[in-house]
Amino acid sequence: MANYGMLRKYRFTDEAEDIRGSKLYGFDDEKLGKIDDVIFGHSTGLIRYVVVDTGGWLKTKKFIVSSDRLRASTKHDGDFSADLTKAQVENFPPYSDNDLESDAQWADYEGRYRSKWESDPVMHRAETDRNITPTSQQRAEKSASARAGLPAAGAADIEDTEFIEPGFAAGTGTVEIDNTAVGIGPRWDTFQDRLRERRKEVISTGEDAAYGYRKAS
């Protein structure tokens, strides 16, 4: 049995506790899509990723976001946000639910997915959890100015930032993902608690649904 799974057709008794269907917003409050499912660890019930359905603007229709990159939306009650643009999402490797059919397939996909975060790091404002991705021009100006020992013009917004790679420990090659996703909000916490409580039932239902899908295909 694979180490990770999805809810698929499983439904909670109280639908208000389910985050599926909530919207995800990116930079400048741009709507990226709706949360279609979650990917969780079978042994813990902790959510590692949300699966986002873009509604058609993305060629592959869906993409994933690590749970530790999410936060509750401050402008849309019950929804979520992440520091992503559509251009960044389009650079992710194409996602398919079939990638979860085996640990080997998932490890391969996850490695390729994380490498995109590593090659296009997000900037983190010092002493906060706020991620700020500067433009390529700002990065070039900051780099050139640093070499010359001068402040970069228009770089005030990023002068107190440092580069980090989401999900990667600074200065190491070790992947670190915060599976607890602390601070996302009460709706998320309630949802994850219900998932953990009913983990075995969810896994059983998910396996049956996946088997039926493969058989029909």
Secondary structure by P-SEA (a helix, b strand, c coil): cccccccccccccccccccccbbbbcccccccccccbbbbbcccccccbbbbbccccccccccccccccccccccccccccccccaaaaaacccccccccccaaaaaaaaaaaaaaaaabbbbbcccccbbbbbcaaaaaaaaaaaaaccccccccccccbbbbcccccccccbbbbccccccccaaaaaaaaaaaaaaaaaaaaaaaaaaaaaaac
